[in-house]
Amino acid sequence: MGQKVNPIGLRLGINRNWDSIWFSKKREYGKFLIEDYKIREYIKKNVVNSGVSQVIIERTSKKCIISIYTSRPGFVIGKKGSDIEKIKKNLEKISSSEVSLNIKEVKKTRIKRLFSS
């Protein structure tokens, strides 16, 4: 029987990067990992019909930078930026640090990548 390899793990470092970019000590690692999961679940449930293809989370010592790659940034931002402020406030409740939110436009979306379970 052949050995099964996870396709994402096989491609890491070659033609795909990590989805979370941070380093922590042993005590904080589990907390950050759970926060990343909760952030992705919140975006998955509340940012719908906007073609979100990727969510990248970067952490520094006091700040959490979340980049959402979407094909329809206008749906995420909302009228006059009202939805982005609501999303940012809710993400600050989830995260233990200050949150900075970036919305980036992508021409071709790969929705399966974020929402595959």
BELZIZI-V167453 format. One record per backbone hydrogen bond with DSSP energy under -0.5 kcal/mol. CO is the residue of the C=O (numbers start at 1). NH is the residue of the N-H. If there is no record, write none. Layout:
CO&NH, CO&NH
//
This chain:
6&10, 7&11, 8&12, 11&14, 11&15, 11&16, 16&13, 19&57, 20&22, 21&59, 25&29, 26&30, 28&32, 29&33, 30&34, 31&35, 32&36, 33&37, 34&38, 35&39, 36&40, 37&41, 38&42, 39&43, 40&44, 41&45, 42&46, 43&47, 46&48, 50&71, 50&72, 51&71, 54&69, 56&58, 56&67, 57&21, 58&65, 62&98, 63&60, 64&66, 64&100, 65&58, 65&67, 66&68, 66&102, 67&56, 67&69, 68&70, 68&104, 69&53, 69&54, 70&106, 72&75, 72&76, 73&77, 74&78, 77&83, 77&84, 78&81, 79&82, 81&85, 82&86, 83&87, 84&88, 85&89, 86&90, 87&91, 88&92, 89&93, 90&94, 91&95, 98&64, 100&66, 102&68, 102&104, 104&70, 107&109, 110&113, 110&114, 111&114, 111&115, 112&116
//
